[in-house]
Amino acid sequence: PVLRSTLDNAEPVLRSTFLHTQGSLAVRERKSYVAGLVAATAVVTEALKPAGKRGTL
């Protein structure tokens, strides 16, 4: 439930960022932002795994 509400709150922010086409972010900043999203996704994925399977593919 907590994770669901966090994702619900983040969705409009993420959507507005992805749809922002004015080029206000530098390419380097965009890459950093995407890297952050990938890292956060990995953390959430690990947290949702059963305890015995964490750290495995």
N, C-alpha and C positions, 0 to 999 in steps of 0.2 A: 504493500500500500504506500509506503513512504517513497519507494523508488518510482512508482507510477505517478504520484503527484509531482515529484521532482521533474520527471520527463514531461509531464503535461505543462508545467510552468516554463520549462526551457524551450519547448517547441516553437512558440511564436518568436522568441528571440533568435533561435537558430534559423527559422524560416526567413525572417527579415534580413538576416545577415547573408544567407545564400542568395536571396533575390536582389540584394543590393548590387546594382550594376554600374554605379557611378565611378568605380575605380578609386575610391578613397583609401583603400588599403593597398599598401605596397605588396608586390609579389612575395617578398620575404615574409611579411606579416601574415599573408594568407597561408603560406606553407606552414608557419608556426601554429596558426590557428587550427589547421587541418591535423597537424601532428598532435596537438592537444586533444582534439576530438578522438583521434585513433587511440591515444593513450587512455583516455577516460572510458572508451568503449571496452578496452582490454580489461581495465580494472573492474568494471561492472560485470563483464562476462565471467571473470574469475570468481567474483563474489557470489554469483548465482549458481556456480557449480556445486555439486555435492562435496562435502569436506574431503572425502577420500580421493577425489579426482582433480583437486586443485593443483596447478603447476604442470599439468599434462595437456597434451593436445587432444 
